[in-house]
Amino acid sequence: MDIREPLSAAVRALRANKLRSALTTLGIIIGVAAVIIVVSLVQGLKTSVLKQVEKAGSQTLFVRPVFPGELPPEEFARLKDRDLTLDHMRALAKDMPQLTHLTPVFFTSYEVKVGGRTANTRVVMTDDSYLELNSVNLGTGRNFVPSDLRLASKVAIIGPSLVEKLGLQGNPLGRLIVVNKNLSLEIVGLLEPQGGSLGNDPDDVIMVPLTTGISQLTEVQRRQLFFQARVDPRLSADDGADMVTDALRRIKGLRGKQPNSFKVFSPKQITGIVSGITGTITAVAGGMVSIALLVGGIGIMNIMLVSVTERTREIGIRKAVGAKRRDIMLQFLIEAAFLCVLGGAIGVGLGFIVGAILGKALMGTMGSVPLWAVTSAFAVPAAIGLIFGLYPAAKASKLDPIEALRYE
């Protein structure tokens, strides 16, 4: 089958109605661009989170209590010893010499105040090993020292974003900052900028010695600490996670099939969880924005039906001079598919540009767009063009040439 003539006729028809053709592709452009933007942002978020995990190192484990929503209420109520305390951490350090670092962490948020300026910020209560364990550097000042933990010294390390929020001028070291309205701390260190990602700004933080900040916690909060543990490099992180799990079960007195009241994560497990979550987000968000593609396809069919009505005489003339049904049908299918593929190409370009701008603004980087997303951005519109162009094309091909010539 020679498609040159139907292709030429399709291109001429589209060029004769430039504005209508452009408006027809708008739905496809928006749909494809939305898909590319969503995929780009989700992949950027995944990359950002995994970078944070990588900064902690491949041998670093994360230990936390089981949260109520993770189990049915009746199962959660039956858990034995749901606490994670400093006593548990000390017992774990004694039981497992294979751990080179063991750091307690408690995350919360408080209002902080300097002079007349206040701001809400993330508070990290920890010890002197947190910075090294998480590959966070000091820009100036000092880290916590063992005596700060032993004496519950009223000192703090703050991030550069918090400095800006509080409007601190000059060197902030030595300034007093009030946390949670009643805890006055001396700033002894300033973190190097790390860069934010999608609403999470690691530079908007104040770090406090756990022994100092624990006075601000409720009794329940004091018994719900997180741990970070680094395993001896001669062991794999997964083996270390199994050993920590066994050790904590012994410490907590869990027997047999009694479920764990804590969770231990290795970097590999965290990577799998993050990949699973972002994959689900991509599928759900991609499905939602793909509705725009469906709407665009309906718009294509609508315009093609109008085009068939407008060009009834043209169709009659072509059939009268020998054009076959398949030639007419192919012409209208080519027009519909061309509009969709053109809209897909423009949508991909627009999606990359907007995705890059938003990624840079929200996460400091642009997420890579998988090949399947780009391929789909062309294949799906082409399929939509064929599917939604099929009915108008079939209708045009079935017109009786004599009736078509009489059409006014």
C-alpha positions, 0 to 999 in steps of 0.5 A: 500500500502506497501511503504517500498520497494519504500522508500528503493529503493529511499534511495539507489538511492539517496545514490548512487548519493550523490554529485548530490543529494546534488547539487539538493537540493541547490536551495531548501536550498537557497530558504528556507533559504532566506525566513527564513532570510527575515521573521526573519529580518522583525520581528526583525525590527517590534520588534525594532520599537514597543520597541521604541513605548513602551519606550514612554509609552502607554499613549503617543500620536504623533501629526504631520502635514499631508504630501503632499504625503498622499493625492491627490494634489488637496485635499492637496491644499484645507487643511486649516491651514496645520501648527503646531507651538509652538502657536498651542502647547501652545493653546492645553496645555491650552485647554487640562488639561488632558495632563500631558506632551506636548513636541515639536519636530523637526527632521532634520540632519546637519553636526557637527564639533569638532576641525578638525573632522566632521560628519553628524548626526540626530538633535532633537530640543526639550525641557526639557521633551523629555528625560522623555517622551521617557524613554531616560537616561543621562549617564553623565551631565545634561538635558535641564532646563527651562532657556535653553528654555527661553533664547535659551541657546547654549547647546547640549546633544549628543549620544555616537555614535556621540562621537565616530564619532567625535573622542572625547577623555575623558569627552566631557562635556564642549567641543564646537560643531559646528552645521550646520557650524554656531551654536556653542554649549556647550556639557552639557549632554551625553546620555546612549547607547540605541543600534541601529536597521537596520541602525537606530542608536538612539545613533548617535544624538545631541539634541538642545533646540528648541528655540536655533535650530529654528534659523537654520530652514526655515520659512516653517520648523518652522511651521511644528513641531511634538508634543508628548503628554502624556495623564492622566493615567485615560484616555485611549490613544485612548480617549486622541487621540480623545480629542486632535483631537477635540481640535486642530480642534477648535484651527485651526478653522476647521468646519463640514466636513473640513478634518484634516490638522494634524494626531494624533496617539496613540500607538495602532494605531502605532502598527497597522500601523507597523504591517501592513507595516511589514506584507506587507514587509514580503509578498512581500519579501517572494514572491520574494525570493520564486522564488528561491524555484520555480527554485529549483523545476525545478532543481528537475524535471530536475534531476529526468528526467535525473535519469529516463533516466539513470535508464531505465534498472533498471526500466525494471528489477523491472517491469519484476520481478513484480513491479507495476506502482504505485511502480515505481511512488511512488519510484520516488515521494519519491526521489523528496519529500525527496530531497526537505524536506531535502533541506527545513530542511537544509534551515531552520537551515541555515536561523535561523543561518544567520538570528540570525547573521544579526539580531544581527549585524543590530538590536541588536536582532534576530526577532522571526520566526513565526510558519507559516514560519517554517511550510511552510519551510517544507510543501512548499518544500514537495509540490514542490517535489511532483508537480515537481516529478510527471511528471518524476515519471509518465514517469518512471511508464509508461515505457514498461518493454521489451523496458526498458530492451533493453535500453543501 
